[in-house]
Amino acid sequence: MKRKIALIVVLVVLGTGAALALFWNRPQEEAEDVTALMAEASVLCDQGKYSQAEPLQKRILAINEKSLGPDHPDTARSLNDLGIVYLEQGQYQQAQPLLKKALETREKSAGSDYASIAASLNNLGMLHKLQGNYAAAEPFYRRALAIREKELGPHHPYVAQSLNNLATVYYAQGEFGEAEACFKRALAIKEKVLGSDAPAVATSLGNLAEVYRAQRNWAAAEPLYRRALEIDEKALGNEHASVAIDLNNLASLYCDQGKYSDAENLLNRSLAIMEKALGPDHPNVAGVLKSMALLSEAKGDKAKAETLRARAAKITSQPR
């Protein structure tokens, strides 16, 4: 779920300026064709249909390279967007040179701004993080954070996003003190800018709770998970996929504590919401099934655990 942010952030950050750039140095008809292709590719990506978006992104890149040249900001964006499509499909070897070239082009292009450079840095950080290379991811996230703090100030939502990205790297490496500090700062920014009842605040609460859960500090984790659930239920409704994630997280905490009955009730509700909101074959459904498998295993029901894992594996093996 979090991996999906990267492409969305790139498009939102560029906004109107990117759209206007399409009409510079090219025929209007060609610019309109590229705009239409971008819109179609964006819809497919939002739907998780990355394999279908791939040929569209390739066409956009080919047009931009031929019409605008390899060093134009629009070409850099096309490189980035195609790289993200590969990234989302787990094709990391194909994604890396595209994302790297996009960053290099943006850094040397007079038409690029800090926002696009920070977005490229975030995407390269994500690429390394998804491959488990956290040491390589950290400097990219640090550079993105430094750029955003300088250009936007210390209390901007994009600064919170960069803090969150850096915190996830710390968390993955077991550096819980550093992760806690970044998550707390991100939470404070979101509460100040968005209000204490915003869904984005719920996400930060869940992240901070995970740090405490990893340290078996259940007393600190539980109220954060509960508050996140309450925020999402109030803001999004009881049948939203984010509520299902909150239920899954709280259930995992209960499973850690041996509260199996409570955990099972929450996971059953989480699965029902996920299947209704996203469909039975969505990757997030597989995530809940894996949690249910862990619970079944903890209860000693290995046969049920294997059945749940097999169903989850079937979902995750489907082409996207």
The 8 nearest C-alpha neighbors of each residue, nearest first, counted from 0:
[[1, 2, 3, 4, 283, 282, 241, 244],
 [0, 2, 3, 4, 5, 164, 125, 202],
 [3, 1, 0, 4, 5, 87, 125, 6],
 [4, 2, 1, 0, 5, 6, 7, 87],
 [5, 3, 7, 2, 1, 6, 8, 0],
 [4, 6, 8, 7, 3, 122, 2, 9],
 [7, 5, 9, 8, 4, 83, 3, 10],
 [6, 8, 4, 10, 9, 5, 11, 3],
 [7, 9, 11, 5, 6, 10, 12, 4],
 [10, 8, 6, 12, 7, 11, 118, 13],
 [9, 11, 7, 13, 8, 12, 14, 6],
 [12, 10, 14, 8, 13, 9, 7, 6],
 [11, 13, 9, 14, 10, 8, 114, 115],
 [12, 14, 17, 10, 11, 16, 9, 15],
 [13, 15, 11, 12, 16, 17, 10, 18],
 [16, 14, 18, 17, 19, 13, 20, 11],
 [15, 17, 19, 18, 14, 13, 20, 21],
 [18, 16, 20, 13, 15, 19, 14, 21],
 [17, 19, 15, 20, 16, 21, 14, 22],
 [18, 20, 16, 21, 17, 22, 15, 23],
 [21, 19, 17, 23, 22, 18, 16, 73],
 [20, 22, 19, 18, 30, 23, 17, 73],
 [23, 21, 20, 30, 19, 25, 27, 24],
 [22, 24, 20, 21, 25, 19, 26, 30],
 [25, 23, 22, 67, 26, 66, 21, 20],
 [24, 26, 23, 22, 27, 30, 66, 29],
 [27, 25, 29, 28, 30, 24, 22, 23],
 [26, 28, 30, 29, 31, 22, 25, 32],
 [29, 27, 31, 30, 26, 32, 25, 33],
 [28, 30, 32, 26, 31, 27, 33, 25],
 [31, 29, 27, 33, 32, 28, 22, 21],
 [30, 32, 34, 28, 29, 33, 27, 35],
 [33, 31, 29, 35, 30, 34, 36, 28],
 [32, 34, 36, 30, 35, 31, 37, 59],
 [33, 35, 31, 37, 32, 36, 30, 38],
 [36, 34, 38, 32, 33, 37, 31, 39],
 [37, 35, 33, 39, 38, 34, 40, 32],
 [38, 36, 34, 40, 35, 39, 41, 33],
 [37, 39, 41, 35, 36, 40, 34, 42],
 [38, 40, 36, 42, 41, 37, 35, 43],
 [41, 39, 52, 37, 43, 42, 38, 36],
 [40, 42, 44, 38, 39, 43, 37, 45],
 [43, 41, 45, 39, 44, 40, 46, 38],
 [44, 42, 48, 46, 40, 45, 41, 52],
 [43, 45, 47, 41, 46, 42, 49, 48],
 [44, 46, 42, 43, 47, 41, 48, 3],
 [47, 45, 43, 44, 48, 42, 49, 41],
 [46, 48, 44, 45, 49, 43, 319, 87],
 [49, 47, 43, 46, 44, 51, 319, 50],
 [48, 50, 52, 51, 44, 47, 84, 53],
 [49, 51, 53, 52, 48, 319, 88, 84],
 [52, 50, 49, 53, 48, 54, 43, 55],
 [51, 53, 49, 40, 55, 50, 43, 54],
 [52, 54, 56, 50, 55, 51, 49, 57],
 [55, 53, 57, 56, 52, 58, 51, 50],
 [56, 54, 58, 52, 57, 53, 40, 59],
 [55, 57, 59, 53, 58, 81, 54, 60],
 [56, 58, 54, 60, 55, 59, 61, 53],
 [59, 57, 61, 55, 56, 60, 62, 54],
 [58, 60, 56, 62, 57, 61, 33, 63],
 [59, 61, 77, 57, 63, 58, 62, 64],
 [62, 60, 58, 64, 59, 63, 57, 65],
 [63, 61, 59, 65, 60, 64, 66, 58],
 [62, 64, 66, 60, 67, 74, 65, 61],
 [63, 65, 68, 69, 61, 62, 67, 66],
 [66, 64, 62, 63, 68, 67, 61, 69],
 [65, 67, 63, 64, 62, 68, 25, 24],
 [68, 66, 63, 64, 65, 71, 69, 24],
 [67, 69, 64, 70, 65, 71, 66, 63],
 [68, 70, 64, 71, 74, 67, 75, 63],
 [71, 69, 104, 68, 108, 72, 74, 75],
 [70, 72, 74, 73, 69, 68, 67, 75],
 [73, 71, 75, 74, 111, 110, 76, 105],
 [74, 72, 76, 75, 71, 77, 63, 21],
 [75, 73, 77, 71, 63, 76, 72, 64],
 [74, 76, 101, 72, 78, 73, 77, 104],
 [75, 77, 79, 73, 74, 78, 80, 72],
 [78, 76, 74, 60, 80, 79, 75, 81],
 [79, 77, 75, 97, 81, 76, 101, 80],
 [78, 80, 76, 82, 98, 77, 101, 81],
 [79, 81, 83, 77, 82, 78, 76, 84],
 [82, 80, 84, 78, 83, 56, 79, 77],
 [83, 81, 94, 79, 85, 97, 80, 84],
 [82, 84, 86, 80, 85, 81, 87, 79],
 [83, 85, 81, 87, 82, 86, 49, 53],
 [86, 84, 90, 88, 94, 82, 83, 87],
 [87, 85, 83, 89, 88, 84, 94, 90],
 [86, 88, 84, 89, 85, 83, 49, 2],
 [89, 87, 85, 86, 90, 84, 49, 319],
 [88, 90, 86, 87, 91, 85, 129, 94],
 [91, 89, 85, 88, 86, 93, 92, 94],
 [90, 92, 94, 93, 89, 86, 95, 85],
 [93, 91, 94, 95, 90, 96, 85, 89],
 [92, 94, 91, 90, 95, 85, 96, 82],
 [95, 93, 82, 91, 85, 97, 92, 86],
 [94, 96, 98, 97, 92, 93, 99, 91],
 [97, 95, 99, 98, 94, 100, 93, 92],
 [98, 96, 100, 82, 78, 99, 95, 94],
 [97, 99, 101, 79, 95, 82, 100, 96],
 [98, 100, 96, 102, 101, 97, 95, 103],
 [99, 101, 103, 97, 102, 98, 96, 104],
 [102, 100, 75, 98, 104, 99, 79, 78],
 [101, 103, 105, 99, 100, 119, 104, 106],
 [104, 102, 100, 106, 105, 101, 99, 107],
 [105, 103, 101, 107, 102, 106, 70, 75],
 [104, 106, 102, 108, 111, 103, 107, 116],
 [105, 107, 103, 104, 108, 102, 116, 111],
 [108, 106, 104, 105, 103, 109, 111, 70],
 [109, 107, 105, 110, 111, 106, 104, 70],
 [108, 110, 111, 107, 112, 105, 106, 72],
 [109, 111, 108, 72, 112, 71, 105, 107],
 [112, 110, 105, 108, 109, 72, 115, 113],
 [113, 111, 114, 115, 116, 110, 105, 109],
 [112, 114, 116, 115, 117, 146, 111, 150],
 [115, 113, 117, 116, 112, 118, 12, 13],
 [114, 116, 118, 117, 113, 112, 119, 111],
 [117, 115, 119, 113, 118, 114, 105, 120],
 [116, 118, 143, 120, 114, 119, 115, 113],
 [117, 119, 115, 121, 116, 120, 9, 114],
 [120, 118, 122, 116, 121, 102, 117, 115],
 [119, 121, 117, 139, 123, 118, 122, 143],
 [122, 120, 124, 118, 119, 123, 140, 125],
 [121, 123, 125, 119, 124, 120, 5, 126],
 [124, 122, 126, 120, 125, 121, 119, 98],
 [123, 125, 136, 121, 139, 122, 127, 126],
 [124, 126, 128, 122, 123, 127, 129, 121],
 [127, 125, 123, 129, 124, 128, 122, 130],
 [126, 128, 136, 132, 130, 124, 125, 129],
 [129, 127, 125, 131, 133, 130, 132, 126],
 [130, 128, 131, 126, 127, 125, 132, 133],
 [129, 131, 127, 128, 132, 126, 91, 133],
 [130, 132, 128, 129, 133, 127, 171, 134],
 [133, 131, 127, 128, 130, 135, 134, 136],
 [132, 134, 136, 128, 135, 131, 168, 137],
 [133, 135, 137, 136, 132, 138, 168, 127],
 [136, 134, 133, 132, 137, 127, 138, 124],
 [137, 135, 124, 133, 127, 134, 128, 139],
 [136, 138, 140, 139, 134, 135, 141, 133],
 [139, 137, 141, 140, 136, 142, 135, 134],
 [140, 138, 124, 120, 142, 141, 137, 136],
 [139, 141, 143, 137, 138, 142, 165, 121],
 [140, 142, 138, 144, 139, 143, 137, 145],
 [143, 141, 145, 139, 144, 140, 138, 146],
 [142, 144, 117, 140, 146, 141, 145, 120],
 [143, 145, 141, 161, 147, 142, 146, 148],
 [144, 146, 142, 148, 143, 147, 149, 141],
 [147, 145, 143, 149, 144, 148, 150, 142],
 [146, 148, 150, 144, 149, 151, 145, 158],
 [149, 147, 152, 153, 145, 151, 146, 150],
 [150, 148, 146, 147, 152, 151, 145, 153],
 [149, 151, 147, 148, 152, 146, 113, 145],
 [152, 150, 147, 148, 149, 155, 153, 158],
 [151, 153, 148, 154, 149, 150, 155, 147],
 [152, 154, 148, 155, 158, 151, 149, 147],
 [155, 153, 188, 152, 156, 158, 159, 192],
 [154, 156, 158, 157, 153, 151, 152, 159],
 [157, 155, 159, 158, 160, 189, 154, 188],
 [158, 156, 160, 159, 155, 161, 147, 151],
 [159, 157, 161, 155, 156, 160, 147, 148],
 [160, 158, 185, 156, 162, 157, 161, 163],
 [159, 161, 157, 163, 158, 162, 164, 156],
 [162, 160, 164, 158, 144, 163, 159, 165],
 [163, 161, 159, 165, 181, 160, 164, 185],
 [162, 164, 166, 160, 161, 165, 182, 159],
 [165, 163, 161, 167, 166, 162, 160, 140],
 [164, 166, 162, 168, 163, 167, 140, 161],
 [165, 167, 178, 163, 169, 168, 181, 164],
 [168, 166, 170, 164, 169, 165, 171, 163],
 [169, 167, 171, 165, 166, 170, 133, 172],
 [168, 170, 174, 166, 178, 172, 167, 171],
 [171, 169, 167, 173, 172, 168, 178, 174],
 [170, 172, 168, 169, 173, 167, 133, 174],
 [171, 173, 169, 170, 174, 168, 133, 175],
 [172, 174, 170, 175, 171, 169, 178, 176],
 [175, 173, 169, 172, 170, 176, 177, 178],
 [174, 176, 178, 173, 177, 170, 179, 210],
 [177, 175, 179, 178, 174, 180, 169, 170],
 [176, 178, 180, 179, 175, 174, 169, 181],
 [179, 177, 166, 175, 169, 181, 170, 176],
 [178, 180, 176, 182, 177, 181, 175, 183],
 [179, 181, 183, 177, 178, 182, 184, 176],
 [182, 180, 184, 178, 162, 166, 183, 179],
 [181, 183, 185, 179, 184, 180, 207, 163],
 [184, 182, 186, 180, 185, 181, 179, 187],
 [183, 185, 187, 181, 186, 182, 180, 188],
 [186, 184, 159, 182, 188, 183, 187, 162],
 [185, 187, 183, 189, 184, 203, 188, 182],
 [186, 188, 184, 190, 185, 189, 191, 183],
 [189, 187, 191, 185, 154, 186, 190, 192],
 [188, 190, 192, 186, 193, 191, 187, 200],
 [189, 191, 194, 195, 187, 193, 188, 192],
 [192, 190, 188, 189, 194, 193, 187, 195],
 [191, 193, 189, 190, 194, 188, 156, 155],
 [194, 192, 189, 190, 191, 197, 195, 200],
 [195, 193, 190, 196, 191, 197, 192, 189],
 [194, 196, 190, 197, 200, 193, 191, 189],
 [195, 197, 194, 230, 198, 200, 234, 201],
 [196, 198, 200, 199, 195, 194, 193, 201],
 [199, 197, 201, 200, 231, 230, 202, 196],
 [200, 198, 202, 201, 197, 203, 189, 193],
 [201, 199, 203, 198, 197, 202, 189, 204],
 [200, 202, 227, 198, 204, 199, 203, 230],
 [201, 203, 199, 205, 200, 204, 206, 198],
 [204, 202, 206, 200, 205, 186, 201, 207],
 [203, 205, 201, 207, 202, 206, 223, 227],
 [206, 204, 208, 202, 203, 207, 224, 201],
 [207, 205, 203, 209, 208, 204, 202, 210],
 [206, 208, 204, 210, 209, 205, 182, 203],
 [207, 209, 220, 205, 211, 206, 210, 223],
 [208, 210, 212, 206, 207, 211, 213, 205],
 [211, 209, 213, 207, 208, 212, 175, 179],
 [212, 210, 216, 208, 214, 220, 209, 213],
 [211, 213, 215, 209, 214, 210, 216, 217],
 [214, 212, 210, 211, 215, 209, 216, 175],
 [213, 215, 211, 212, 216, 210, 175, 217],
 [216, 214, 212, 213, 217, 211, 255, 220],
 [217, 215, 211, 214, 212, 218, 219, 220],
 [216, 218, 220, 219, 215, 212, 221, 211],
 [217, 219, 216, 220, 221, 222, 211, 215],
 [220, 218, 217, 216, 221, 211, 222, 208],
 [219, 221, 208, 217, 211, 223, 218, 212],
 [220, 222, 224, 223, 218, 219, 217, 225],
 [223, 221, 225, 224, 220, 226, 219, 218],
 [222, 224, 226, 221, 225, 220, 204, 208],
 [225, 223, 227, 221, 222, 226, 205, 249],
 [224, 226, 222, 228, 223, 227, 221, 229],
 [225, 227, 229, 223, 228, 224, 222, 230],
 [228, 226, 201, 224, 230, 225, 229, 204],
 [229, 227, 225, 231, 245, 226, 230, 232],
 [228, 230, 226, 232, 227, 231, 233, 225],
 [231, 229, 227, 233, 228, 232, 196, 234],
 [230, 232, 234, 228, 235, 233, 229, 198],
 [233, 231, 236, 237, 229, 235, 230, 234],
 [232, 234, 230, 231, 236, 235, 229, 237],
 [233, 235, 231, 232, 230, 236, 198, 197],
 [236, 234, 231, 232, 233, 239, 237, 198],
 [235, 237, 232, 238, 233, 239, 234, 231],
 [236, 238, 232, 239, 242, 235, 233, 231],
 [239, 237, 272, 236, 240, 242, 276, 243],
 [238, 240, 242, 241, 237, 236, 235, 276],
 [239, 241, 243, 242, 273, 276, 272, 244],
 [242, 240, 244, 243, 239, 245, 231, 235],
 [243, 241, 245, 240, 244, 239, 231, 228],
 [242, 244, 269, 240, 246, 241, 245, 272],
 [245, 243, 247, 241, 242, 246, 248, 240],
 [246, 244, 242, 248, 228, 247, 243, 249],
 [247, 245, 243, 249, 244, 248, 265, 269],
 [246, 248, 244, 250, 245, 249, 266, 269],
 [249, 247, 245, 251, 250, 246, 244, 252],
 [248, 250, 252, 246, 251, 247, 224, 245],
 [251, 249, 262, 253, 247, 252, 248, 265],
 [252, 250, 254, 248, 253, 249, 247, 255],
 [251, 253, 255, 249, 250, 254, 248, 256],
 [254, 252, 258, 250, 256, 255, 262, 251],
 [253, 255, 251, 257, 256, 252, 259, 258],
 [256, 254, 252, 253, 257, 251, 258, 215],
 [257, 255, 253, 254, 258, 252, 217, 259],
 [256, 258, 254, 259, 255, 253, 297, 262],
 [259, 257, 253, 254, 256, 261, 260, 262],
 [258, 260, 262, 257, 254, 261, 263, 253],
 [259, 261, 263, 262, 258, 264, 257, 253],
 [262, 260, 264, 259, 263, 258, 265, 253],
 [261, 263, 250, 259, 265, 253, 260, 264],
 [262, 264, 266, 260, 265, 261, 259, 267],
 [265, 263, 267, 261, 262, 266, 260, 268],
 [264, 266, 268, 262, 263, 267, 246, 250],
 [267, 265, 269, 263, 268, 264, 247, 270],
 [268, 266, 270, 264, 269, 265, 263, 271],
 [267, 269, 265, 271, 266, 270, 272, 264],
 [270, 268, 243, 266, 272, 267, 271, 246],
 [269, 271, 273, 267, 272, 268, 266, 274],
 [270, 272, 268, 274, 269, 273, 275, 267],
 [271, 273, 275, 269, 270, 238, 274, 276],
 [274, 272, 270, 276, 275, 271, 240, 277],
 [273, 275, 278, 279, 271, 277, 272, 276],
 [274, 276, 272, 273, 278, 277, 271, 279],
 [277, 275, 273, 274, 272, 240, 278, 239],
 [278, 276, 274, 273, 275, 281, 279, 240],
 [277, 279, 274, 280, 275, 281, 276, 273],
 [280, 278, 274, 281, 284, 277, 275, 273],
 [281, 279, 314, 278, 282, 284, 285, 274],
 [280, 282, 284, 283, 278, 279, 277, 314],
 [283, 281, 285, 284, 315, 314, 280, 286],
 [284, 282, 286, 285, 281, 287, 273, 0],
 [285, 283, 287, 286, 282, 281, 273, 288],
 [284, 286, 311, 288, 282, 283, 287, 289],
 [285, 287, 283, 289, 284, 288, 290, 282],
 [286, 288, 290, 284, 289, 285, 270, 291],
 [287, 289, 291, 285, 290, 286, 307, 311],
 [290, 288, 292, 286, 291, 287, 308, 285],
 [291, 289, 287, 293, 292, 288, 294, 286],
 [292, 290, 288, 294, 289, 293, 295, 287],
 [291, 293, 304, 289, 295, 290, 294, 307],
 [294, 292, 296, 290, 291, 295, 297, 289],
 [293, 295, 291, 297, 292, 296, 298, 290],
 [296, 294, 298, 292, 300, 304, 297, 293],
 [295, 297, 299, 293, 301, 298, 300, 294],
 [296, 298, 294, 299, 295, 293, 300, 254],
 [299, 297, 295, 296, 300, 294, 259, 301],
 [298, 300, 296, 297, 301, 295, 294, 302],
 [301, 299, 295, 296, 302, 303, 298, 304],
 [302, 300, 304, 296, 303, 299, 305, 295],
 [303, 301, 305, 304, 300, 306, 296, 295],
 [302, 304, 306, 305, 301, 300, 307, 295],
 [303, 305, 292, 301, 307, 295, 302, 306],
 [304, 306, 308, 302, 303, 307, 309, 301],
 [307, 305, 303, 309, 304, 308, 310, 302],
 [306, 308, 310, 304, 309, 305, 292, 288],
 [307, 309, 311, 305, 310, 306, 289, 312],
 [310, 308, 312, 306, 311, 307, 305, 313],
 [309, 311, 313, 307, 308, 312, 306, 314],
 [310, 312, 285, 308, 314, 309, 313, 288],
 [313, 311, 309, 315, 314, 310, 316, 308],
 [312, 314, 310, 316, 311, 315, 309, 317],
 [313, 315, 311, 312, 280, 316, 317, 285],
 [314, 316, 312, 317, 313, 282, 311, 285],
 [317, 315, 313, 314, 312, 318, 311, 319],
 [316, 318, 315, 314, 319, 313, 280, 312],
 [319, 317, 316, 50, 315, 88, 48, 314],
 [318, 48, 49, 50, 317, 47, 88, 51]]
